């Protein structure tokens, strides 16, 4: 049953590509002001799941609900109309363009009347400074090319942009996967900033050490199926790591390795 308070819910979502089962009966929900982590190794089904939530693909079975109302997204535009924004790993930014131009890319503020309207650069720069500041991001110069920013800073700009344009659900696709320890920490900080502003954050990752400090709920996928859906108080970090590492399969491997050592 769908709880009225859930902002977004997937109920027994399944997805098939011919005879290949990408997802089978995966359920989860997200609430405003919470971080829900979707964890899984390569091939676990994370990409298929995020494409369904973001409107890029349709699910073949199950239900997708927004505030208790069942929806069928035909495109990412439909998802964005419901307040669901996705920040992919490539960030969809133009490296040689300035921070403020990237922030408003495709949705530039304008002034003037009728056909005599032009890009309001002054307002754009002011808004960018304000929005990034509210996220705790201190940029040196909004005119600098976005390509000069660190990976963590580029992720933070993308997060701030999505929040500014009205995202109620923010889906982050492996935002820390290509970052060093310090930059990953920067991104995790901004995830919490978005959560504290009342946004429901879906954090897709294969790294339980990044997920556990910021997550409120954890959905673990393996080969297209859910290994569990846990609130933070229901699972500790070692157990989360164990499930991510393979659980019983890992225990069997450790046993085999011990047996090999004993034979040497």
N, C-alpha and C positions, 0 to 999 in steps of 0.2 A: 504493500500500500504506500501511496505517496504522502509524505508529511507536508502539511500546508506550508510549513516554514522553510522548506528547501528551495533555494533559488534555482538550482539546476540539478536534475536527477536523471541518471541513466538506469533503466530497469530491465535487467536481463538482455542487454544489448548483444547481438550477434552479427557477425559480418563474414561473408563467404566470397572467395574469389575462385569461381569454378568449384573444384573439389577441395580446395584449400580452405581450412577453417582458420580465419584470422582472429576472430573473437567468438567466444561461446558463453552466453549467459553472464555477462559482466555487469555488475550493478555497483553504483556509487552515487553519492550526492555531495553537493557543496552548498555552503551557507555563506551569507554575507559576513565579512570580518573573520574568515577562517582560511587556512591554507590546507588544501587537500593534495597530498603527494601521490602521484601515480608512479609506482616503481616497477622496474623489470629490466632484465638483461636484453641484449640484442635479440630480436625475434620474439619477444614476449607479447607483442600486440600493442605496444604503446603508440606507435605511429598510426595504426588503424583507428585506435580509440580517439586520438586527438583529431584526426580528420573528420570523424563523425561528430564530435562535439563542436568543431569549428565550422561545420557545414560543407566541407570539401567533399565528403562522401556521405551517402545515405546508408543507414543500417538496414539489414535484411530481416531482423527480428528483434523483438523487444520494444521498449518505449523510451522516448526522450521527452522530458518534461521541463518546462520553464515555469516556475511558481505554480506548480500543480497542473498546468495546462499542457497537454500533449502537443508536440510540434514535429514538423517534418521539414528540415532545412533542405532547400534546393541548391543553395550556394552559400559561400562565406558571407555574402551580403545579407542573407536572411538571418544568419547568426548575429552579425553586427547590429542588425536592427533590433535584436532582443538584448543588446548590451553585452554580447560575448565577443571578446577580442583575443586574438592569438598573436603572440610574439614568437616567430620561428627562429631557428639558430642563425639563419643568414641575415635576420633583422630587417631586410628590405630597405636598406639605407644606401645612399650614394656617397661613397667615400670622399670624393672631391668637393662635395657641396657642404655648405656651412651647417652648423648644428641647428640653427633656427629654420633654415630651409628644409632640412630633413624632418624636423619636428612637424612642419605643416605640409609636407609633401602631399599634393593632391587635395588639400583642404585649406588653401591659403586665405588668410583674412584679407578682405578688400575694403576700400573706401571709394566714395564717389557715387554717381547716380547713373543708372542705365548702362549704356555702352561705354560711358566715360568712367570706368572703374579700374583701379590698379591695386597692385599688391601693397598692402599696408605694412611695410617692413618695420617701421618703428613699433607698431603694436605687436607684431610677431616677436620681435626681440624682447620686448617687455614681458610678454606672456611666458616666453620660454624661461627667462630668468626667474619669474615668479613660481612657475610650476616646478621647475627643477629645485628651487630653494625649498618649496614645501615638501619635497621628497627627501630633503637633506642633502641635495647635490649642489656643490659649489663649482660652477664652471668658470674658467678663466675669461673666456671671450666667446659669446654666441656666434661670432663671425668665423671662428676657426673651423677648418674642415673636420667633419666628423671622423674621417680616417686617421686623424692625429690623436684621437682619444684611445684609451686602453680598452680592452675587451669588456671589462666590467663597467666602464663609463658608458660605452655604447649600449650595453644592455640596460643601464639605468635610464638613459634617454628614451629608449624604446618603451620601457615600463611607464615612465612619466607621460609619454605621448598617449599611450593607450588609456591611462587613467583620465587625462585631460579631455579626451574625446568621448568620455562617458561610459567606459567599460565598467560593467557591474560584475562580470566574470572575466578574469584575466588568465588566459592559458599561456604558460611559459614552457616552450619546448626545449628541454635540455639546456637551460641558460648558463650552466656552470661547467659544461662538459669540456670545453676547450680552454678553460681558464686555470691559472695558477692558484695557489692556496689563498693569497692575499686578495686577488681580484674576485675569486669565488665568494670570499667573505663579504666583499662589497655588494655583490648582487644579492646575497642572502639578506643583507641589511635592508635593501630596497624592497625585497619581497615583503618583509615585515612592515615597512613603511606603507606599502599599498594595502596590506591587510588592515593596518590600524586606521586607514581612511575608509574602511567599510567595504572594500572590494573583496569578492570571493576569488581566491587565487588557486589555480590548479597548476601544480609544479610537477612537470614530467621529468624524471631523472632515473639514472641507473645507479646513483650513488647514495646509499642509505646514510652515509656520514654527513652529506649535505642536507638530506631530507629531514632527518630527525630533529635537529635544533629548531627548525622553523615550522614543521608540520603540526597540524592539529588532528588530521586524519591521514591514514595510510592505506592505499589500495595496492596490493601486490599482484602483478600479472606474471604468468609463466605459460608460454606456448598458447597464448590466446585465452587462457582461463584465469580466474581470480583465485589466488591462494588465501585471500582474506581481506576484510575491510575493518580496520581497527581505529578506534579513537586512541589518542596518545596515552591515555591512562590505562589502556588495555594491552599495551605492548612496550617493552623496553628496547633500547637500541641494540643490545646483543642479539635479541630474538629477531629483530628486524633484519639485522645483518645475516643471521643464520638462514632465514627464509629466502633472502635475496641470493645467498650463495648456493642455494640448492637444497637446503634442509636435509632430507633423508639421503638424497644422492651424494651430498657432500660427506655425510657420515660414512656412507659405504665406501667412498673414495679414500677417506682417511684410514678406514679399516684395512683396505687393500694395500695402501702404502705402508702401514705398520707391518703387515704380513711380509711384504717384500723386504723391508729392512731386517726383519727377523731371519730371513733366509740368507742375507748377505754375510 
